Amino acid sequence: MAFSQRYQTPTRASSTQSPNTELFSESSSLLVPSGTDRRVFSTPNPRHTTPRHPNSSKRRQSGSSTPANSGTRIQPYPSSPHLPPCPQNPRQQRLSLRPPSSRASSNYSSRRPEDEDEDPHVGDMLLNEDADALREVIMAIDMKENGNLGCAYYVAIDETLFLLEDVAMPGLSLVETLLFHVNPTTILISARAPDTLANYLSRSAQGVDGNRGDVQSAYILRNLNSTDFRYDSGKGKLLGLDLETAGRQSVLFTSVVDDAIDGADGFEGQENSKQARSMRLGASINLDSRLTIGCAGAVLGDLQRRKTIHYLPNDPDALVPFKIRSVEMFALFDSMFVNADTLVSLQILQSESHPNSHQRGPSNSSSGAKESLSVYGLFQHLARTPQGRLKLRQIFLRPSTDINLIYARQNTISFLLRPANAEALMQLSNELKKIKNMKSVVALLEKGVDIPGRKISITNNVWASLQRFAAYTLRLRDSLRTLSGSEKIEIIRKVVSIIQPLALCQVGELISQTIDFEQSLERGRTAVRQGVDANLDELKRSYDGMEHFLTNVIAKLRGELPEWARNYVQNCIFFPQLGFLTVVSLNTETGKGNYDGEGLNDVWERMFTAEGSVYYKNRQMKEMDEHFGDACCMIIDREIEIIHELAVKILAQREAIIAASEVLGELDSLFALAIGCGQYNWVAPKMTAQNVIQIKGGHHPLQELVVPSFIANDCHIIGGLGDQNEDDAMESPAEVERNTIECPSTLVLTGPNHSGKSVYLKQVALIVYLAHIGCFVPAEQARIGITDRILTRIATRESVAKDESAFSIDLRQVAFAINFATRRSLVLIDEFGGGTNNLDGAGLVTAALDHFTSLGPERPKVLAATHFHEIFESQFLVESPELAFAHMEIRLDFDAPTMEDQVTYLFQLAPGRSISSFGSRCAAMNGIDQAVVERAESIMLMIVRNEDLEVVCSKLSDAEIQKLEDAETVARNFLEQDIKAPPPTGRGLRGSDEWYRGILDQVLAVDESTSTSYPIS
């Protein structure tokens, strides 16, 4: 009987066995015995040693099939992000490569298919053969195993391609939101898309016969090759688009290497080079959204395929359908737009390699990366569960603009930080350490894997994890209910309502009543408890009494043998899978057994030889095999059946287990925020619908950890009013406030290097960011208006992989902010323009700031820092109600003995602008040679006095003038000499050399007053 056992688990929670099953492999099976469990029963014999026998049969390889996820469609939480409908008038809510003139096109171009009934001309037009094509909305979705999601969709009637900013760890609720608002007719996914995404999308897709079933918004689901979703391919297709622009381009971007590169990439002969197109594209869309760019490539590839199918090559009609006039970006509703530049610049998330090289590995799971000094790192270690850390990371990656969600999180943190709940908070946080992520555990159970690896013991296998999870979850639920006032906290109500006590009690009791953990630990495999099945108990009793039974068998067998052979027959043993065998001593001379059944009417079949013994199968052994069977395998088979039934019952509560695990992860993430806010003494900001940032005593949460003391600063700026009715509608009646104080929307900071300008910019942005995740903020008091985007020009992320200079990266970031900012955006610009000459840099930063302040009611909130003082001295930027100047205070003492002590930084924000950046003082403080510093200061003073540096630098000193005059005198004396051939002296060449040298010495030694000619005679 083969030893390999099958343990089939259902893909759905049901009482019947599903045809889609997983077989246990040899290394991960629940019930395949380990080497320690292959017990060999034999009669006691001191001369006998347990043989190391070979396996008589190979184990069957277990097959596998991917279980199809099933269940109802996941409903989004009330705080789930929502998308706006496909735009009819994008205005500034979306980016577009089209100029403003082309955006305001005809009424027909902005209509959606659902507007057909409103215009009879459109209705008549949609009756032709192109009606279906005009209704096409083609969407591509790509999701990675780490949870990141990208999306792009094309609306045929608008001839517009929309791109979504990559979203970190969104979940299927976001996919459902995208489907609901976009209402696609075709969805494209990668062949390597996760099964969860593929199964979810396949539920509402049309069948092979085009039948939509009961689903009204069914779509065609197509699987494409994963190469169609590659980032490089998508970027190349976007660069190849011929988008409409207003007027004729007046500047042609090119470089010395563009011709060869464009020829290789297919851009030869086009109006702009590849690099120029990349720069223009990067100024309008976020090229760091790699998944979305890949999805855009898949959509463009599908459009090209459709053209190829319906039109012949070089057919001019092929240029009309599926034309792309613009490429636009859209952001999620109820979610702040944050790109990679902002995350890096503000150090919101920042990972680094593990300092121990042995902790690094090739894969993502074993890469050894750890969180560096970052805002997320302040809270990460406070989350106790794996799902809690994932949820916390998701909170930091997706700050919300839903003011109700923000208030709910703030109320939870305030409740947990009450002095009366301090002890309970720490106790509950420690209890959460015992909660595992049940998604992975249930996935292992569905696959039929009990012990996923050698590092997992019986005490931590699937069944033990499920049992402990049920017990600790119910304990946590009861503890939360005992907190005073917990019924008013949304997350606690959510935990209490989602956790199903009856289901979890059933799970715990079923496992406790079925699994014998002590016996499982002893045998090295999962064992069933006694009393569960009477037949199994009888088999185990027979198997356990095998030793006494075999003693009687060998005694009876020896009685039937010839007397001379009794000493050679040692005992009878039982091998699992081989059955009962008779052991005979080995004759070393012949290599055979000393007895092989002579004198008996029986055939002794030799099975194998091991360790000085020969093992035989005779008639009596065969009779025992037929009568008793393979008891070990029968036990294992029966235990597999019982555990399979247990798995079916447990998986019937799959949704309840996973829901409880997820809601505890959400609770854990809020516990981490609460504990962190309590440790760092942060305060709750007041959120408002007004477009304002008002901070009193703000701190930088990371900077204050690495300095002995930190100076707090205030901030008060107000963005454009826009539609005032909109703000009033968003504000609840009890929260309506009127701010009549005039405040600027743009604040420009000046001051010396090292004075804290960049820290101030970052701390304001971090306070705004933390407020939008529902966390407390490092300030004495804060009033934060809803902000939809934080756009930064702070850090220049250079890489040899990017065909861009540092200055071009800075330009792209500022261009992106200009094109993408709305009145509710916060824009940070730190020392922009420093990568080029002073005139160009000053002009660029002045024009950018002037652009933001000139937007009127649509102007964003802007914080900028610059060292271009000439833009203020020349009155290019002047203070106004929308624009204010500020500087970081310093104390000057030019009488100090050392240059390092002449400038003292106070790190205090003050109104007005600074007169100088004191760069030379900073240079001296950082080790620049004193002579270099003095020369720099002298040149700087000349520039300040508007002196001509060329004239000043060409002026000679008195010593230089005297030296020049002496040289001129010598030169004139030399020219006055009448040098002739030397007279013959009979000394040859040596005499001539002395003659000429004497003349030169005379010329060099003479001055104007004693200048005479050398006598030549």
Order of alpha helices (4+ residues) and beta strands (2+ residues): beta-alpha-alpha-alpha-beta-beta-beta-alpha-beta-alpha-beta-alpha-alpha-alpha-alpha-beta-alpha-beta-beta-alpha-alpha-alpha-alpha-alpha-alpha-alpha-alpha-alpha-alpha-alpha-beta-beta-beta-beta-beta-alpha-alpha-alpha-beta-beta-beta-alpha-beta-alpha-beta-beta-alpha-beta-alpha-beta-alpha-beta-beta-alpha-alpha-alpha-alpha-alpha
